[in-house]
Amino acid sequence: MELAIEIENLCKVYPGRTALDNVSFSVKKGSIHGFLGPNGAGKSTTMKILSGLIPKTSGKFKVNGKVGFLPEHPPVYPNMSVKDYLNFVFSIYAHTGSTNHIEEVIKKTGLDDVQNRLIGNLSKGYQQRVGIAQAIVHSPEIIILDEPTVGLDPVAIADIRALILELKNDHTILFSSHQLHDVELLCSDITLINRSKIVVSGAIDTILSNLKTNMSLKARVVTFNDELKKKLQSSFAVESVSYEKDSEHKNTILKISIQGKNDIRPELARFLSDTSIGLLEFNEERGDLEDLFKRIHE
């Protein structure tokens, strides 16, 4: 497995405060890696160190390729046009004259229709696109995006999400976000940081599947009542059973938490298939990233 970013025991200490405490994780080459955590957890500090904007206090990190960085607040000049600004940023990297490359970046980030407009007159969504464009204008192998969808409306968030997916074709992407739904849709791996320390890091499917100690099941049935609930509880090793009427569909939704590791779904499905209950739908509910955030605040 080839790694784009390797971090080992990274520390950052300010007077009276530790921003990063022995942080270690890695980012696979070609992946979209989500970096999650509450405000003040250490996400932005880590990204600034990786991007070379601030020094580390101790520890090691290795970035295997050129880096493009989008801070939480895009470093744009509102009185410049989009095209002039990207040409300016491009020149900083000692590149000269490649007009075709700038046009490719503009097209890639969906800025064709606004390339001659002043950045200050653009919507926040388009300004965020300009910020991403400046991060990739020098053709980096790795893109680091700090809260790329913060403050955007749902349409703009969907647009940025689609852009990040497209960028994955040519870049490794590390991005932080509070939009947990976007992280689940985009990322193959995640790292969760809280209070300057890593809580968990790895494949998102593995992390989410390990969230729960008990299997949680959801079933939709024709009818259910307290008597059937007592019968279910006496027949199976369940921790809890709850049900509520679904007036829209004129049936009942059950939520069942199973004790221990034994998989009793086949037997439970047969029980619920009885004509007195009428099983319509039956599936396992996995944990989600909201659960992770709740846990780290406990």
N, C-alpha and C positions, 0 to 999 in steps of 0.2 A: 504494500500500500504506500503510494507516494504522498508525502505531506507537503502542503503549501505553507503552513504556519506551525511552528513548534514552540511551545511556551513551557518553561520549567521553573517553578519556585519564584515567580516574578513578584517583586515587592515594590511598592511605592509609598514612601512615608513623607508626610508634610509635618511641620511643627504642630505637635499636639494631636495628630490624626494619622491613622494608617489607612490609606486608600486601597491598597492591594496587599493581601497577606498570603504569600506563598501560592500564587495562582499558577496552576498547571493545566493545560489542555492543548489539543492539536486540531488542525483543520485539514481535511483531506483535499488533495488537489482535484479540481473540477466539481467540487460540491458547493451547495448553498448551506451555510452553517449559521444557525440562529444563536444569538448571544442575548440571553434574557436575564432580567433581574429588576428589582424595584429601583426607584430613583435613588441615587447615591450609593448604589451597590458596588460600583467600580467599573462599569461597562465603558464609559467614555474615557476614563483614565487608561484602561488597557488599550483601547483603540488608538489613542494619541501616542502611546509609547510605541506601538507597532508601526505607526505611521512616521515616527521620528520627530514628532512635535514636542515631546517632553522626554526627559531622561528617566530611566528606571533608577531605583535605589539599589536593588540587588536582584539576583536571579539571572536567568538566561532566556533568550528568545531568538528564533531564527525565522526569517521570512524568505522563502525560496522564490524570489522573483520581484519584479517592480510592483510598487503599490500605488493604487489610486485611492484617495480618501475623500469622503463626503462627511464633514462634521454635521452635527445636529442643525446648525444654522449655516446654510450654504454660503460660501465665501464669494459672493457675486458683487459686481459693481452696478448699482441700479441705473446709472446714467450712461452705461455702455449698451450697445446693441448686442444681441446674443452672439452673432457671428464675430463681431469685433472682440468681444470678451474671450471667446474660445480661441481665436487667433492669438490673443495676448497670452493666455495661459499656455498655449502650445509653444510660444516663443521662449517662455521661461525654461522649458526643458531643453533648450538649445537646439530645437528643431527649426528648420527653416523652410519656408515657402510651400509646403505641401497643401495646397488649397483643396485638392481632391480628398485628402484625409479628413480635413475639417468638415467637408460636406458629407462624408461617410458617417462621422460622429453625429452630426445634426440629424441625418436621416435615421440613424440607429436609435436615437433618443426621442424621435417624434417631434422635432423642433422645426421642421421644414417651413411650416406656415408662419412662424413667429421669428425667424432668424434675423430679420431686419428691424425688429421692434426693440425698444428699450426694455431692459430686464425689469426695471422698477415698475413698468406698466403691465407686467404679466401677472396672471393668477399665481397663487402659492404653489399649485400643482405644477405649472410650467416652470416656475423658478426652481422647484425641486428637480425637474428634468435638466435644467441648465446646470445645477449642482452635480448631478450624476454625469453629465457630459464632460464637465471639467475634470472629473475623477478618472475618466477613461480616455481623455484626449491624447495622452502619451502612450497608449496601448499597453497598459499594465497587465501582468498576469493575474494579479490579485486586486480585488476591489473591497474596500472596507467602508461600510455605510452605517452611519450612526443615526438611528431613528429616521429612516428615509420617508416614512409615511406620517410622521407626527404632524398634527394640526390640519390634515387634509380631509376633504369631504369623501364620502364613500366612492364616488365615481373616480376621483383622483387617486384614491388608494388602490382601486382595481387596476387603473392604468399603470401605476408604479409597480404593482405586483407583476403584471404582464411583462413590463420592461425588465425586471429583475430575472424573470424566467428566461427571457431572450438573451440576456447578458451571460447567463450560465453556459451558453454554447462556446464562449471564448474566454471566460474568466472564472477563477475561484472567487466566491463571494462570502464574506463574513459581514453579517448585519445584525444590529440590535433593534429591538422593536417591543412596543407594548401591545401591538395588535396580534394577540395570540392566535387568532384564526388564520392570519396571514402566515405566521410561522409554521403552523401545522400544514398549510397548503404548499408552502415553498420548500421547506427544509428537509434534508435527509438526516442531518445531525444537529444537535443543540447542546449548548452549555448554559447552565443556570448558575448565576452568581448572586450571593446575598451577603451583606455585611463584609464585603471585601474578600470573601472566600468562595471557592467553587463548591457548589452543592452537588451537582451531578453533571456529567458530560458523556455524550455518546450518541448512538443511533436513536432517532426520535421514537421509532416503533418499539424498540426495546425498553426505553425509559417509560413510555406511556403504559406498556403492558405490565410493567412492574409497579405501577402506582398503587394498585390495590392489593390488600392482603386477602380479601374475600372476593369471590366472583360475584359480580352484580348482573342480574338478569332483568330483562323487561319483556313483558308478555301482554298481548292484547287478546281479550276473551269476550265471549258474548255476554256472560253474566258471572257475577261473583258476589259473595256476601260474607258476613262474619263467621257463619257456620263452616263454610268452605275454607276460610282462612285458618280456623282452628284445626280442621282436618289436615290441611297442608302442613301446618307447623308441627303437628304430632307425627306425621308420616315421614318428614324429611329433616335433615340437619340444616336448618336455616337460621340465620341470625335475626333477620327481620323480614316482614311482609307488609306491604302497604298497597292500597288500591284506591282508585278514584274513577268516577264516571266520566266518560268522554261524550258529552251531550251532542257534539257535532256529528260524531260517527255512531252514536247510539250503542256504544259498547263500553268495556271497562279496561283500564290499563293497570297492570300489576307491576310492582317493583319488588324484586326478591334478592336478598343478600345471602349467599351460601357460606356456611361455616367451613373452615379448613380448606384443604387442597383437593378433596375428592370431587370429581366431575359427575354431578348427578343430573345433568341436563337431559339425557335420554329418559330416565325414570320420571323426571319432573314433567317433561313434555307429554309423556303418556298420561300422567295424572290430569294435566290441564286439557287433554284431548277428550276427556270424558264428556258425554252428551249433556251432562248437567252443567258444564262450564263452557265448552266450545272454544277451543284454541284457534285463534285467527293469525297470530304473529308471535314469534319467539326469537329473541336475540340477546347476545351478551353486550353489556354496556362497558366500554373501556374508559379509563380515566382520561382526562385531557389536561392541557397546560394550565387551565384555571385551577385545577386541583394542585398542581405543583406550586403555583403562586400562593394558594391558601396555606399549604403545608409549611412554606418557609416563613410565614408570618405567625405560625403557631408557637 
